[in-house]
Amino acid sequence: MSGGAAGTAKALPSSGPKSLREMPHPLATSSSEEMGPALTPSPDLLLPRSIADKDLSLPNGTPVDTSSPASSSSLLNRLQLDDDLDGETRDLFVTVDDPKKHVCTMETYITYRVTTKTTRAEFDLPEYSVRRRYQDFDWLRNKLEESQPTHLIPPLPEKFVVKGVVDRFSEEFVETRRKALDKFLKRITDHPVLSFNEHFNVFLTAKDLNAYKKQGMALLSKMGESVKYVTGGYKLRSRPLEFAAIGEYLDTFSLKLGTIDRIAQRIIKEQLEYLVELREYGPVYSTWGGLEVELAEPLEGVSACIGNCCTALEELSEDMSEDFLPVLREYILYSESMKNVLKKRDQVQAEYEAKLEAVALKKEERPKVPTDVEKCQDRVECFNADLKADMERWQNNKRQDFRQLLMGMADKNIQYYEKVCGTAISLAGIQVVCFSLRWC
Amino acid sequence: MEDCLSKKIEITVSEAEKRTGRNAMNMQETYTAYLIETRAVESQNEGQCSPVDSLWRRYSEFELLRNYLLVTYPHIVVPPLPEKRADFVWHKLSADNMDPDFVERRRIGLENFLLRVASHPVLCQDNIFYSFLTQEGGWKEMVNETGFQLKADSRLKALNATFRVKNPDKRFTELKHYSDELQSVISHLLRVRARVADRLYGVYKVHGNYGRVFSEWSAIEKEMGDGLQSAGHHMDVYAASIDDILEEEEHYADQLKEYLFYAEALRAVCRKHELMQYDLEMAAQDLTSKKQQCEELATGTVRTFSLKGMTSKLFGQETPEQREAKIKVLEEQIQEGEEQLKSKNLEGRDFVKSAWADIERFKEQKNHDLKEALISYAVMQISMCKKGIQVWTNAKECFSKM
């Protein structure tokens, strides 16, 4: 975003003496539609001219200043409602891999390698490779939340781990975390606005992130956050239908995911108990085989078959723990942070409505609309636009993610049964040969 | 084998019925009666169906029959009855004797028992057995008239023999150990199997919860809804499939159980051998001591301590006439004893020979049956896996349409 420097945001030019309420909303579509993945953009929207082009205009022809991060980002968002990144147009690739343990005097921690490949002008080099630890990812997420409050920021894997219950340095835990961190960065990479965020850029490129972190703090305190959306103190009378619908959806959604999480955990528990019994069952056949002569081979075969079943079952339970549950939990966290963004939106709208009401009561101010009320309106509009666009994107991604997740779960179960079937078939083979050698 | 009863008549235990009646202590009781049906096996040429004979018997009558066979044919490994009380059950099955599933499995077990006896070359020729199948009234009296209860060896006597026998046939000693270990290992197996069944039941049933939650979730989704809903249905199918799977496994467990009880029958034959051998050893010992006594009396020397010797020393010697009389008695006893010993020896050798023949027959049968059972185990596993693959493949397809 070339217009990153904070200058005074210029006001939207007024269209005349119409009251604000009568001005056409830039994204005017039927207001009572349900929120769903099929949010179609208004046919008036034009596809982008160059992003760097400063002569962007709203569909109704009004020119717009791109220097305000809020308005330009929302515009960009609105202009790119379609799934904008297929293989050919993608120009940024980020991967998280290669976890390494660092042992220092004060602490032990893990770092991950973050590799970036890009053709974007915002990056000085085409390739970067840096090492980051969880703290750094956490910092990035906080910065994104602060600087892009109208957008849905993807979740991070859980920060705190109960020591003694889970081994923070076990291969499984580290791998699960790595996957989640990789997902986190990829989601940001895929986002048309967030991927251009300067903190994200620094995260991917800076050799010494800590120095930047400290500098960032200093800068902030000098300039003050240019976009301060957390107004607080205003109460929204009622959420517009579409956002209320999103809120309700998220409530039910995270509830259902919670139930699925509990069921999956229960299944894993039952499977492990089943495994315990199987581990005792198999060897008894072996013991019996030791007593027999002719039956020794078939009995030993059953024992081996059960042993293979145990191995396959262990793998299934592990896979479910490591691949299935974390993704579920990620989405529950996602829903929580999305609900917070909805609340922030409510705040912004509440502030606008309150100020508008205050203006309406003061008759001297009419017909000129005060700038700060206009700014509020602008904020509301941008927030709503950004949120809607992000919601649609989120719904699409969610659908793909869950399709993949559930198909994966089915796949793992199929593989388990195939393994056991295979071992049972070879057992049957041995048995039948043994039988027919004697009695046929 | 051609003479076997099983080739001549078809035997089935076709029905079970609850009855109430008065027992030996004139108290009201509920019991189950089983219908035994027999039908002569028709040769191919005749092509007519011969009439079915049937009669009702209860479990205690089966027990009576078996006890009779045990006593009358101690050298035979007598087929066992299905268990009296439900043992090795996992939680879903009830341990109640009146439970219809238990009754059904018992019916099958009783039929199996009759078929086993009918196909045994020796047992099938027994009249009492034949009457059991064909004569409703008066059978109990008939059995009791054989006086088999009197011939039965006391448990205490048998235990005593086990501890004190000096030279049992080595093969029987080994067989005894084998049957003990077999009993132990199969018991262990059945206990663990019941726990395994329990756990597997739990795993399958919890999946049923997915059905409900997917359905609820699909209600708030647009494009994902259908896929979720139909996948949920498959989860319900999966959860329900365990009932049939475990029912089949119960049948497998019953096959193993039969051999658990067969191990006891093997043990019984070994015990009989020990008893006979002990008897023989005691008889030989008795004979030896009598001969010695005789010799001492004749020569007047006391080689071993005896109460008789002591008392005669204390209270004076006997008269020559008294001694003569005693010697005569002893000589008669010795002769009897020698004859008895000879016949006991013969009996013993015959027993060992015929018992061992039946044991060999039994071993063949056991190996055959258990190999078949183990094949069926493998087949069951394959079937269960194929069902699982089917369900999850269906679910996967539903998910792919989300």
Boltz contact constraints between the chains, C-beta under 6 A:
constraints:
  - contact:
      token1: [A, 36]
      token2: [B, 222]
      max_distance: 6.0
  - contact:
      token1: [A, 249]
      token2: [B, 220]
      max_distance: 6.0
  - contact:
      token1: [A, 252]
      token2: [B, 220]
      max_distance: 6.0
  - contact:
      token1: [A, 256]
      token2: [B, 213]
      max_distance: 6.0
  - contact:
      token1: [A, 256]
      token2: [B, 217]
      max_distance: 6.0
  - contact:
      token1: [A, 259]
      token2: [B, 213]
      max_distance: 6.0
  - contact:
      token1: [A, 260]
      token2: [B, 213]
      max_distance: 6.0
  - contact:
      token1: [A, 263]
      token2: [B, 209]
      max_distance: 6.0
  - contact:
      token1: [A, 263]
      token2: [B, 210]
      max_distance: 6.0
  - contact:
      token1: [A, 266]
      token2: [B, 206]
      max_distance: 6.0
  - contact:
      token1: [A, 267]
      token2: [B, 206]
      max_distance: 6.0
  - contact:
      token1: [A, 270]
      token2: [B, 202]
      max_distance: 6.0
  - contact:
      token1: [A, 270]
      token2: [B, 203]
      max_distance: 6.0
  - contact:
      token1: [A, 270]
      token2: [B, 206]
      max_distance: 6.0
  - contact:
      token1: [A, 271]
      token2: [B, 203]
      max_distance: 6.0
  - contact:
      token1: [A, 273]
      token2: [B, 199]
      max_distance: 6.0
  - contact:
      token1: [A, 274]
      token2: [B, 199]
      max_distance: 6.0
  - contact:
      token1: [A, 274]
      token2: [B, 200]
      max_distance: 6.0
  - contact:
      token1: [A, 274]
      token2: [B, 203]
      max_distance: 6.0
  - contact:
      token1: [A, 277]
      token2: [B, 195]
      max_distance: 6.0
  - contact:
      token1: [A, 277]
      token2: [B, 196]
      max_distance: 6.0
  - contact:
      token1: [A, 277]
      token2: [B, 199]
      max_distance: 6.0
  - contact:
      token1: [A, 280]
      token2: [B, 192]
      max_distance: 6.0
  - contact:
      token1: [A, 281]
      token2: [B, 192]
      max_distance: 6.0
  - contact:
      token1: [A, 281]
      token2: [B, 196]
      max_distance: 6.0
  - contact:
      token1: [A, 284]
      token2: [B, 188]
      max_distance: 6.0
  - contact:
      token1: [A, 284]
      token2: [B, 189]
      max_distance: 6.0
  - contact:
      token1: [A, 287]
      token2: [B, 185]
      max_distance: 6.0
  - contact:
      token1: [A, 288]
      token2: [B, 185]
      max_distance: 6.0
  - contact:
      token1: [A, 291]
      token2: [B, 181]
      max_distance: 6.0
  - contact:
      token1: [A, 294]
      token2: [B, 367]
      max_distance: 6.0
  - contact:
      token1: [A, 295]
      token2: [B, 367]
      max_distance: 6.0
  - contact:
      token1: [A, 295]
      token2: [B, 370]
      max_distance: 6.0
  - contact:
      token1: [A, 298]
      token2: [B, 371]
      max_distance: 6.0
  - contact:
      token1: [A, 298]
      token2: [B, 374]
      max_distance: 6.0
  - contact:
      token1: [A, 302]
      token2: [B, 374]
      max_distance: 6.0
  - contact:
      token1: [A, 399]
      token2: [B, 224]
      max_distance: 6.0
  - contact:
      token1: [A, 403]
      token2: [B, 402]
      max_distance: 6.0
  - contact:
      token1: [A, 406]
      token2: [B, 399]
      max_distance: 6.0
  - contact:
      token1: [A, 407]
      token2: [B, 396]
      max_distance: 6.0
  - contact:
      token1: [A, 407]
      token2: [B, 399]
      max_distance: 6.0
  - contact:
      token1: [A, 407]
      token2: [B, 400]
      max_distance: 6.0
  - contact:
      token1: [A, 410]
      token2: [B, 392]
      max_distance: 6.0
  - contact:
      token1: [A, 410]
      token2: [B, 395]
      max_distance: 6.0
  - contact:
      token1: [A, 410]
      token2: [B, 396]
      max_distance: 6.0
  - contact:
      token1: [A, 413]
      token2: [B, 392]
      max_distance: 6.0
  - contact:
      token1: [A, 414]
      token2: [B, 389]
      max_distance: 6.0
  - contact:
      token1: [A, 414]
      token2: [B, 392]
      max_distance: 6.0
  - contact:
      token1: [A, 417]
      token2: [B, 385]
      max_distance: 6.0
  - contact:
      token1: [A, 417]
      token2: [B, 388]
      max_distance: 6.0
  - contact:
      token1: [A, 417]
      token2: [B, 389]
      max_distance: 6.0
  - contact:
      token1: [A, 420]
      token2: [B, 385]
      max_distance: 6.0
  - contact:
      token1: [A, 421]
      token2: [B, 382]
      max_distance: 6.0
  - contact:
      token1: [A, 421]
      token2: [B, 385]
      max_distance: 6.0
  - contact:
      token1: [A, 424]
      token2: [B, 378]
      max_distance: 6.0
  - contact:
      token1: [A, 424]
      token2: [B, 381]
      max_distance: 6.0
  - contact:
      token1: [A, 424]
      token2: [B, 382]
      max_distance: 6.0
  - contact:
      token1: [A, 425]
      token2: [B, 382]
      max_distance: 6.0
  - contact:
      token1: [A, 427]
      token2: [B, 378]
      max_distance: 6.0
  - contact:
      token1: [A, 428]
      token2: [B, 378]
      max_distance: 6.0
  - contact:
      token1: [A, 431]
      token2: [B, 374]
      max_distance: 6.0
  - contact:
      token1: [A, 431]
      token2: [B, 375]
      max_distance: 6.0
  - contact:
      token1: [A, 431]
      token2: [B, 378]
      max_distance: 6.0
  - contact:
      token1: [A, 435]
      token2: [B, 371]
      max_distance: 6.0
